[in-house]
């Protein structure tokens, strides 16, 4: 089939949406489909496509509406992001829920996402866990051997609560060796300014800015654990990458994290609670056995995040959507 895959992120972007779109394009091509990746619905591409796959329900409202008007009942699959699930279906319900309702298939990126999808639409859901490649052996970055490095990887924007780990590190006792290494592009000047000011005043914190994927993998290889402090997530790919790399995760207890790590994962803290996060960080430093247990858990989860598993789930989502709309 000819698939048209739309993402709001332009070519060259290092955003999660663009990375997901390009990875999915490759996986669908492995299945024998032809895939066009675009940012806008162009009539020629739409006419040639058999199925539309749109990343982000709210941002794809106009594209899905046009597709239905111009392409009739050809199938539509919509991938629901964290902001779709946990913000826009409440702040912009008319647009977001209309897109979800018009979709023949809904893709969600973690196992608990169904809880906030309208009950009438839940039968259309396919869970697609984002994959990460098998990490290649990487030389460790030069670092102070006396430090206990923790990493934070992701764009600096409100939903990520990006400075939570840095603020928690301020609460640590003087003898702690913990140091926070953060990588990610600032969403705007305000976040860049905040990160710069934090780095200037917090000796435990360093912001590296946006770095290439290979360097991010290298950063993971030098750290003892990763912190993901988000207030909302649709299923962060960086969690998949950490599990595949055998890197323990310290996570906020939001559904988007628990839906990947498991509802009983021990390395979680109440979202927004810097004191509790500081306690987890200190426990990771002081209790090697506890940290090793987290490592064993993420090692066990690694097989959930293989490209082969993600490809099979995408094939399931496509098959289900076409079956629900045979007129397409």
C-alpha positions, 0 to 999 in steps of 0.5 A: 500500500501507499502510505502518507505519514504526516508529522508536524515536525519539519525535516531535519528536526530532532524532535520526537515526532520527527524521529518517530515518523522517520523510524515508522517510515522505515519499518513500514517500508520493511513490510513492503509498503511505500511511504511518503513523510510530509508535514502538510496534506498535499492533494497530489500525495493524498490522491496517491495514498491508500492510508493516512497516518497522522501523528498528533490528533490536535495538530492534524485536525485540518489534515484529517478533515480535508482527507475525509472531505477529499478522499472519502472513506480511505482509512485514517490512523491517528497516533495520539501524543502525550499532549493529545491524551493529557491536555488537548482533548480537555483544552481543545476537545472539539478539534481533538476528539473530532480527529480521534472519532474520524480515525479508523485506528488509534495508535497509543505509545504506552499500555495505560493510555487507554484509560483516558481515551473515550470508551467508544473509541477504545476498540480502535486502539493499538499499543505501539511501543517505540523502539530503540536500536541495540546500543553499540559499544561506546567509549565513555565520555571524559568525566570525573571518576569521583562523580555519580553522574545522572542524565536528563535527556529531552527538550526543555519545555513545560511538559518535561519539567526539565529542571526538576532533577537539577532542583532536586540535586540542590537538596542533596547532602554536601557529601553526595557525589551526584552530578546532573548532565542534561541534554536537550534543546531549549523550547524557547529563550526563557528555558535557555535562560533558566537552564543557564542560570541554574548551571551558573548557580548549581555546581551539581548541574550542567546543561549540554544543549542539543546534542546528536543522537550518537552523543546522547547514547554516549552520554547514557553510557557514562551515567549511572541512571537517567531521570525522566521528570515529565508531568505528561508523556505519551510514551517517551522514546528515551525510556525505550533507549534507556531500557535497551542500554541497560540504564536504570530510570528514575521516573515521575509516576505519571501514566506515560512512564508507568505504562512503559516501566510497569505499574509496580516499578520501584524507581518512581516518585510522585510527580513534581516532588523534588524532595522525593526525587532527591531521595531516589537519587541518593538511594541510587548512589548509596544502595548499589543493590537497589540500583542493580535491581532497577538495572535488572528490571530495565534489562527485562523490559528491553525486549519490549522495545525492539524494532521487530516488536514495533514493526509487528505492532505497526502492521497490526494497527494498519491491518486493524484500520483497513479491516474497520474501513474496507471501503478504503 
